[in-house]
Amino acid sequence: MYVSLQALDGIYGKPAAGLHARLERSVEGRWSTVANAATVENGTIASFVEGQLAPGLYRVVVDSDLYFSGLGFSAAYAEIVIPFRVRAEPYARQVQVLLTPYSYSLYFGDRA
């Protein structure tokens, strides 16, 4: 399974370019970083890793604090954590997040 991220800045209604995120995997109850990335101009991270993810429990951690402090705002949520499970399936999934300093909305589903 492949996982991508698409982020939209809810203040300005535009892609959230430069938003830092990391993909982590739970290994024996501890979170281990798999990859670090930042969204490009269109607000996306096409894929955190090359190839398929091994089955297991993962999470995407979005650094909303760094993003909003760069815009002169203080974020209520320093990080947005999106946990999900990977099974042995060849599908591509997308995490979509709409974020503002005091709220966020998520979608996790098929990548078109």
Chimera marker file (.cmm) of the C-alpha trace (Angstrom):
<marker_set name="trace">
<marker id="1" x="0.000" y="0.000" z="0.000" r="1" g="1" b="0" radius="0.5"/>
<marker id="2" x="1.183" y="3.504" z="-0.839" r="1" g="1" b="0" radius="0.5"/>
<marker id="3" x="0.231" y="6.526" z="1.269" r="1" g="1" b="0" radius="0.5"/>
<marker id="4" x="0.178" y="10.143" z="0.094" r="1" g="1" b="0" radius="0.5"/>
<marker id="5" x="-0.810" y="13.399" z="1.815" r="1" g="1" b="0" radius="0.5"/>
<marker id="6" x="-2.792" y="16.345" z="0.504" r="1" g="1" b="0" radius="0.5"/>
<marker id="7" x="-3.094" y="19.439" z="2.720" r="1" g="1" b="0" radius="0.5"/>
<marker id="8" x="-5.242" y="22.534" z="2.335" r="1" g="1" b="0" radius="0.5"/>
<marker id="9" x="-4.786" y="25.731" z="4.331" r="1" g="1" b="0" radius="0.5"/>
<marker id="10" x="-8.277" y="26.618" z="5.603" r="1" g="1" b="0" radius="0.5"/>
<marker id="11" x="-7.350" y="30.238" z="6.350" r="1" g="1" b="0" radius="0.5"/>
<marker id="12" x="-6.323" y="31.187" z="2.836" r="1" g="1" b="0" radius="0.5"/>
<marker id="13" x="-8.143" y="28.459" z="0.902" r="1" g="1" b="0" radius="0.5"/>
<marker id="14" x="-5.003" y="27.300" z="-0.871" r="1" g="1" b="0" radius="0.5"/>
<marker id="15" x="-2.663" y="24.303" z="-0.811" r="1" g="1" b="0" radius="0.5"/>
<marker id="16" x="-0.557" y="24.140" z="2.359" r="1" g="1" b="0" radius="0.5"/>
<marker id="17" x="2.896" y="24.213" z="0.746" r="1" g="1" b="0" radius="0.5"/>
<marker id="18" x="5.882" y="23.587" z="3.019" r="1" g="1" b="0" radius="0.5"/>
<marker id="19" x="3.910" y="21.635" z="5.617" r="1" g="1" b="0" radius="0.5"/>
<marker id="20" x="6.201" y="19.113" z="7.320" r="1" g="1" b="0" radius="0.5"/>
<marker id="21" x="4.945" y="15.607" z="8.044" r="1" g="1" b="0" radius="0.5"/>
<marker id="22" x="6.411" y="12.279" z="8.998" r="1" g="1" b="0" radius="0.5"/>
<marker id="23" x="5.303" y="8.702" z="8.571" r="1" g="1" b="0" radius="0.5"/>
<marker id="24" x="5.808" y="6.474" z="11.610" r="1" g="1" b="0" radius="0.5"/>
<marker id="25" x="5.328" y="2.753" z="12.218" r="1" g="1" b="0" radius="0.5"/>
<marker id="26" x="4.547" y="1.049" z="15.505" r="1" g="1" b="0" radius="0.5"/>
<marker id="27" x="7.192" y="-1.562" z="16.269" r="1" g="1" b="0" radius="0.5"/>
<marker id="28" x="6.669" y="-3.513" z="19.498" r="1" g="1" b="0" radius="0.5"/>
<marker id="29" x="4.568" y="-0.674" z="20.918" r="1" g="1" b="0" radius="0.5"/>
<marker id="30" x="7.030" y="2.124" z="20.060" r="1" g="1" b="0" radius="0.5"/>
<marker id="31" x="6.760" y="4.589" z="17.201" r="1" g="1" b="0" radius="0.5"/>
<marker id="32" x="9.629" y="4.592" z="14.734" r="1" g="1" b="0" radius="0.5"/>
<marker id="33" x="10.044" y="7.187" z="11.970" r="1" g="1" b="0" radius="0.5"/>
<marker id="34" x="9.812" y="5.675" z="8.492" r="1" g="1" b="0" radius="0.5"/>
<marker id="35" x="10.078" y="8.905" z="6.474" r="1" g="1" b="0" radius="0.5"/>
<marker id="36" x="10.078" y="12.697" z="6.772" r="1" g="1" b="0" radius="0.5"/>
<marker id="37" x="8.740" y="14.926" z="4.012" r="1" g="1" b="0" radius="0.5"/>
<marker id="38" x="7.216" y="18.327" z="3.278" r="1" g="1" b="0" radius="0.5"/>
<marker id="39" x="4.368" y="19.239" z="0.968" r="1" g="1" b="0" radius="0.5"/>
<marker id="40" x="5.274" y="20.848" z="-2.336" r="1" g="1" b="0" radius="0.5"/>
<marker id="41" x="3.625" y="23.859" z="-3.972" r="1" g="1" b="0" radius="0.5"/>
<marker id="42" x="0.373" y="22.007" z="-4.674" r="1" g="1" b="0" radius="0.5"/>
<marker id="43" x="0.094" y="20.902" z="-1.015" r="1" g="1" b="0" radius="0.5"/>
<marker id="44" x="0.945" y="17.247" z="-1.585" r="1" g="1" b="0" radius="0.5"/>
<marker id="45" x="3.429" y="14.588" z="-0.640" r="1" g="1" b="0" radius="0.5"/>
<marker id="46" x="3.094" y="12.137" z="-3.530" r="1" g="1" b="0" radius="0.5"/>
<marker id="47" x="4.359" y="9.192" z="-1.479" r="1" g="1" b="0" radius="0.5"/>
<marker id="48" x="6.245" y="8.938" z="1.779" r="1" g="1" b="0" radius="0.5"/>
<marker id="49" x="8.239" y="5.907" z="0.608" r="1" g="1" b="0" radius="0.5"/>
<marker id="50" x="9.132" y="4.124" z="-2.612" r="1" g="1" b="0" radius="0.5"/>
<marker id="51" x="7.407" y="0.776" z="-2.872" r="1" g="1" b="0" radius="0.5"/>
<marker id="52" x="4.828" y="-0.916" z="-0.705" r="1" g="1" b="0" radius="0.5"/>
<marker id="53" x="4.493" y="-0.488" z="3.049" r="1" g="1" b="0" radius="0.5"/>
<marker id="54" x="4.696" y="-3.655" z="5.104" r="1" g="1" b="0" radius="0.5"/>
<marker id="55" x="1.509" y="-4.581" z="6.983" r="1" g="1" b="0" radius="0.5"/>
<marker id="56" x="1.223" y="-2.983" z="10.415" r="1" g="1" b="0" radius="0.5"/>
<marker id="57" x="0.071" y="0.056" z="12.384" r="1" g="1" b="0" radius="0.5"/>
<marker id="58" x="1.216" y="3.430" z="11.025" r="1" g="1" b="0" radius="0.5"/>
<marker id="59" x="0.514" y="7.099" z="11.578" r="1" g="1" b="0" radius="0.5"/>
<marker id="60" x="1.098" y="10.337" z="9.728" r="1" g="1" b="0" radius="0.5"/>
<marker id="61" x="2.126" y="13.187" z="12.036" r="1" g="1" b="0" radius="0.5"/>
<marker id="62" x="1.597" y="16.681" z="10.600" r="1" g="1" b="0" radius="0.5"/>
<marker id="63" x="3.581" y="19.557" z="12.152" r="1" g="1" b="0" radius="0.5"/>
<marker id="64" x="0.849" y="22.198" z="12.243" r="1" g="1" b="0" radius="0.5"/>
<marker id="65" x="2.737" y="24.253" z="14.851" r="1" g="1" b="0" radius="0.5"/>
<marker id="66" x="5.715" y="24.891" z="12.554" r="1" g="1" b="0" radius="0.5"/>
<marker id="67" x="3.461" y="25.600" z="9.575" r="1" g="1" b="0" radius="0.5"/>
<marker id="68" x="1.241" y="28.149" z="11.321" r="1" g="1" b="0" radius="0.5"/>
<marker id="69" x="4.053" y="29.844" z="13.248" r="1" g="1" b="0" radius="0.5"/>
<marker id="70" x="5.611" y="30.547" z="9.842" r="1" g="1" b="0" radius="0.5"/>
<marker id="71" x="2.401" y="32.377" z="8.922" r="1" g="1" b="0" radius="0.5"/>
<marker id="72" x="2.348" y="34.356" z="12.177" r="1" g="1" b="0" radius="0.5"/>
<marker id="73" x="-0.301" y="32.250" z="13.927" r="1" g="1" b="0" radius="0.5"/>
<marker id="74" x="-0.253" y="30.112" z="17.050" r="1" g="1" b="0" radius="0.5"/>
<marker id="75" x="-1.786" y="26.677" z="16.494" r="1" g="1" b="0" radius="0.5"/>
<marker id="76" x="-3.998" y="25.063" z="19.140" r="1" g="1" b="0" radius="0.5"/>
<marker id="77" x="-2.843" y="21.643" z="17.902" r="1" g="1" b="0" radius="0.5"/>
<marker id="78" x="0.944" y="21.414" z="17.717" r="1" g="1" b="0" radius="0.5"/>
<marker id="79" x="0.646" y="18.187" z="15.735" r="1" g="1" b="0" radius="0.5"/>
<marker id="80" x="-2.128" y="16.406" z="13.908" r="1" g="1" b="0" radius="0.5"/>
<marker id="81" x="-1.818" y="12.638" z="14.301" r="1" g="1" b="0" radius="0.5"/>
<marker id="82" x="-3.569" y="10.325" z="11.836" r="1" g="1" b="0" radius="0.5"/>
<marker id="83" x="-3.257" y="6.622" z="12.745" r="1" g="1" b="0" radius="0.5"/>
<marker id="84" x="-4.160" y="3.858" z="10.291" r="1" g="1" b="0" radius="0.5"/>
<marker id="85" x="-3.576" y="0.181" z="9.670" r="1" g="1" b="0" radius="0.5"/>
<marker id="86" x="-1.874" y="-1.262" z="6.589" r="1" g="1" b="0" radius="0.5"/>
<marker id="87" x="-2.964" y="-4.695" z="5.460" r="1" g="1" b="0" radius="0.5"/>
<marker id="88" x="-1.532" y="-6.805" z="2.661" r="1" g="1" b="0" radius="0.5"/>
<marker id="89" x="-3.347" y="-4.991" z="-0.137" r="1" g="1" b="0" radius="0.5"/>
<marker id="90" x="-1.943" y="-3.262" z="-3.227" r="1" g="1" b="0" radius="0.5"/>
<marker id="91" x="-4.069" y="-0.112" z="-2.944" r="1" g="1" b="0" radius="0.5"/>
<marker id="92" x="-2.948" y="3.499" z="-2.869" r="1" g="1" b="0" radius="0.5"/>
<marker id="93" x="-4.381" y="5.566" z="-0.024" r="1" g="1" b="0" radius="0.5"/>
<marker id="94" x="-4.489" y="9.297" z="0.515" r="1" g="1" b="0" radius="0.5"/>
<marker id="95" x="-4.667" y="11.301" z="3.707" r="1" g="1" b="0" radius="0.5"/>
<marker id="96" x="-6.377" y="14.647" z="3.130" r="1" g="1" b="0" radius="0.5"/>
<marker id="97" x="-6.269" y="17.314" z="5.807" r="1" g="1" b="0" radius="0.5"/>
<marker id="98" x="-7.918" y="20.741" z="5.881" r="1" g="1" b="0" radius="0.5"/>
<marker id="99" x="-6.277" y="22.740" z="8.639" r="1" g="1" b="0" radius="0.5"/>
<marker id="100" x="-6.611" y="26.060" z="10.428" r="1" g="1" b="0" radius="0.5"/>
<marker id="101" x="-4.894" y="27.146" z="13.666" r="1" g="1" b="0" radius="0.5"/>
<marker id="102" x="-7.876" y="25.973" z="15.765" r="1" g="1" b="0" radius="0.5"/>
<marker id="103" x="-9.404" y="23.110" z="13.802" r="1" g="1" b="0" radius="0.5"/>
<marker id="104" x="-8.759" y="20.409" z="11.263" r="1" g="1" b="0" radius="0.5"/>
<marker id="105" x="-10.739" y="17.937" z="9.200" r="1" g="1" b="0" radius="0.5"/>
<marker id="106" x="-9.470" y="14.610" z="7.867" r="1" g="1" b="0" radius="0.5"/>
<marker id="107" x="-10.251" y="12.164" z="5.116" r="1" g="1" b="0" radius="0.5"/>
<marker id="108" x="-8.501" y="8.830" z="4.618" r="1" g="1" b="0" radius="0.5"/>
<marker id="109" x="-9.406" y="6.852" z="1.543" r="1" g="1" b="0" radius="0.5"/>
<marker id="110" x="-8.565" y="5.725" z="-1.963" r="1" g="1" b="0" radius="0.5"/>
<marker id="111" x="-6.175" y="7.827" z="-3.992" r="1" g="1" b="0" radius="0.5"/>
<marker id="112" x="-7.667" y="8.643" z="-7.361" r="1" g="1" b="0" radius="0.5"/>
<link id1="1" id2="2" r="1" g="1" b="0" radius="0.2"/>
<link id1="2" id2="3" r="1" g="1" b="0" radius="0.2"/>
<link id1="3" id2="4" r="1" g="1" b="0" radius="0.2"/>
<link id1="4" id2="5" r="1" g="1" b="0" radius="0.2"/>
<link id1="5" id2="6" r="1" g="1" b="0" radius="0.2"/>
<link id1="6" id2="7" r="1" g="1" b="0" radius="0.2"/>
<link id1="7" id2="8" r="1" g="1" b="0" radius="0.2"/>
<link id1="8" id2="9" r="1" g="1" b="0" radius="0.2"/>
<link id1="9" id2="10" r="1" g="1" b="0" radius="0.2"/>
<link id1="10" id2="11" r="1" g="1" b="0" radius="0.2"/>
<link id1="11" id2="12" r="1" g="1" b="0" radius="0.2"/>
<link id1="12" id2="13" r="1" g="1" b="0" radius="0.2"/>
<link id1="13" id2="14" r="1" g="1" b="0" radius="0.2"/>
<link id1="14" id2="15" r="1" g="1" b="0" radius="0.2"/>
<link id1="15" id2="16" r="1" g="1" b="0" radius="0.2"/>
<link id1="16" id2="17" r="1" g="1" b="0" radius="0.2"/>
<link id1="17" id2="18" r="1" g="1" b="0" radius="0.2"/>
<link id1="18" id2="19" r="1" g="1" b="0" radius="0.2"/>
<link id1="19" id2="20" r="1" g="1" b="0" radius="0.2"/>
<link id1="20" id2="21" r="1" g="1" b="0" radius="0.2"/>
<link id1="21" id2="22" r="1" g="1" b="0" radius="0.2"/>
<link id1="22" id2="23" r="1" g="1" b="0" radius="0.2"/>
<link id1="23" id2="24" r="1" g="1" b="0" radius="0.2"/>
<link id1="24" id2="25" r="1" g="1" b="0" radius="0.2"/>
<link id1="25" id2="26" r="1" g="1" b="0" radius="0.2"/>
<link id1="26" id2="27" r="1" g="1" b="0" radius="0.2"/>
<link id1="27" id2="28" r="1" g="1" b="0" radius="0.2"/>
<link id1="28" id2="29" r="1" g="1" b="0" radius="0.2"/>
<link id1="29" id2="30" r="1" g="1" b="0" radius="0.2"/>
<link id1="30" id2="31" r="1" g="1" b="0" radius="0.2"/>
<link id1="31" id2="32" r="1" g="1" b="0" radius="0.2"/>
<link id1="32" id2="33" r="1" g="1" b="0" radius="0.2"/>
<link id1="33" id2="34" r="1" g="1" b="0" radius="0.2"/>
<link id1="34" id2="35" r="1" g="1" b="0" radius="0.2"/>
<link id1="35" id2="36" r="1" g="1" b="0" radius="0.2"/>
<link id1="36" id2="37" r="1" g="1" b="0" radius="0.2"/>
<link id1="37" id2="38" r="1" g="1" b="0" radius="0.2"/>
<link id1="38" id2="39" r="1" g="1" b="0" radius="0.2"/>
<link id1="39" id2="40" r="1" g="1" b="0" radius="0.2"/>
<link id1="40" id2="41" r="1" g="1" b="0" radius="0.2"/>
<link id1="41" id2="42" r="1" g="1" b="0" radius="0.2"/>
<link id1="42" id2="43" r="1" g="1" b="0" radius="0.2"/>
<link id1="43" id2="44" r="1" g="1" b="0" radius="0.2"/>
<link id1="44" id2="45" r="1" g="1" b="0" radius="0.2"/>
<link id1="45" id2="46" r="1" g="1" b="0" radius="0.2"/>
<link id1="46" id2="47" r="1" g="1" b="0" radius="0.2"/>
<link id1="47" id2="48" r="1" g="1" b="0" radius="0.2"/>
<link id1="48" id2="49" r="1" g="1" b="0" radius="0.2"/>
<link id1="49" id2="50" r="1" g="1" b="0" radius="0.2"/>
<link id1="50" id2="51" r="1" g="1" b="0" radius="0.2"/>
<link id1="51" id2="52" r="1" g="1" b="0" radius="0.2"/>
<link id1="52" id2="53" r="1" g="1" b="0" radius="0.2"/>
<link id1="53" id2="54" r="1" g="1" b="0" radius="0.2"/>
<link id1="54" id2="55" r="1" g="1" b="0" radius="0.2"/>
<link id1="55" id2="56" r="1" g="1" b="0" radius="0.2"/>
<link id1="56" id2="57" r="1" g="1" b="0" radius="0.2"/>
<link id1="57" id2="58" r="1" g="1" b="0" radius="0.2"/>
<link id1="58" id2="59" r="1" g="1" b="0" radius="0.2"/>
<link id1="59" id2="60" r="1" g="1" b="0" radius="0.2"/>
<link id1="60" id2="61" r="1" g="1" b="0" radius="0.2"/>
<link id1="61" id2="62" r="1" g="1" b="0" radius="0.2"/>
<link id1="62" id2="63" r="1" g="1" b="0" radius="0.2"/>
<link id1="63" id2="64" r="1" g="1" b="0" radius="0.2"/>
<link id1="64" id2="65" r="1" g="1" b="0" radius="0.2"/>
<link id1="65" id2="66" r="1" g="1" b="0" radius="0.2"/>
<link id1="66" id2="67" r="1" g="1" b="0" radius="0.2"/>
<link id1="67" id2="68" r="1" g="1" b="0" radius="0.2"/>
<link id1="68" id2="69" r="1" g="1" b="0" radius="0.2"/>
<link id1="69" id2="70" r="1" g="1" b="0" radius="0.2"/>
<link id1="70" id2="71" r="1" g="1" b="0" radius="0.2"/>
<link id1="71" id2="72" r="1" g="1" b="0" radius="0.2"/>
<link id1="72" id2="73" r="1" g="1" b="0" radius="0.2"/>
<link id1="73" id2="74" r="1" g="1" b="0" radius="0.2"/>
<link id1="74" id2="75" r="1" g="1" b="0" radius="0.2"/>
<link id1="75" id2="76" r="1" g="1" b="0" radius="0.2"/>
<link id1="76" id2="77" r="1" g="1" b="0" radius="0.2"/>
<link id1="77" id2="78" r="1" g="1" b="0" radius="0.2"/>
<link id1="78" id2="79" r="1" g="1" b="0" radius="0.2"/>
<link id1="79" id2="80" r="1" g="1" b="0" radius="0.2"/>
<link id1="80" id2="81" r="1" g="1" b="0" radius="0.2"/>
<link id1="81" id2="82" r="1" g="1" b="0" radius="0.2"/>
<link id1="82" id2="83" r="1" g="1" b="0" radius="0.2"/>
<link id1="83" id2="84" r="1" g="1" b="0" radius="0.2"/>
<link id1="84" id2="85" r="1" g="1" b="0" radius="0.2"/>
<link id1="85" id2="86" r="1" g="1" b="0" radius="0.2"/>
<link id1="86" id2="87" r="1" g="1" b="0" radius="0.2"/>
<link id1="87" id2="88" r="1" g="1" b="0" radius="0.2"/>
<link id1="88" id2="89" r="1" g="1" b="0" radius="0.2"/>
<link id1="89" id2="90" r="1" g="1" b="0" radius="0.2"/>
<link id1="90" id2="91" r="1" g="1" b="0" radius="0.2"/>
<link id1="91" id2="92" r="1" g="1" b="0" radius="0.2"/>
<link id1="92" id2="93" r="1" g="1" b="0" radius="0.2"/>
<link id1="93" id2="94" r="1" g="1" b="0" radius="0.2"/>
<link id1="94" id2="95" r="1" g="1" b="0" radius="0.2"/>
<link id1="95" id2="96" r="1" g="1" b="0" radius="0.2"/>
<link id1="96" id2="97" r="1" g="1" b="0" radius="0.2"/>
<link id1="97" id2="98" r="1" g="1" b="0" radius="0.2"/>
<link id1="98" id2="99" r="1" g="1" b="0" radius="0.2"/>
<link id1="99" id2="100" r="1" g="1" b="0" radius="0.2"/>
<link id1="100" id2="101" r="1" g="1" b="0" radius="0.2"/>
<link id1="101" id2="102" r="1" g="1" b="0" radius="0.2"/>
<link id1="102" id2="103" r="1" g="1" b="0" radius="0.2"/>
<link id1="103" id2="104" r="1" g="1" b="0" radius="0.2"/>
<link id1="104" id2="105" r="1" g="1" b="0" radius="0.2"/>
<link id1="105" id2="106" r="1" g="1" b="0" radius="0.2"/>
<link id1="106" id2="107" r="1" g="1" b="0" radius="0.2"/>
<link id1="107" id2="108" r="1" g="1" b="0" radius="0.2"/>
<link id1="108" id2="109" r="1" g="1" b="0" radius="0.2"/>
<link id1="109" id2="110" r="1" g="1" b="0" radius="0.2"/>
<link id1="110" id2="111" r="1" g="1" b="0" radius="0.2"/>
<link id1="111" id2="112" r="1" g="1" b="0" radius="0.2"/>
</marker_set>
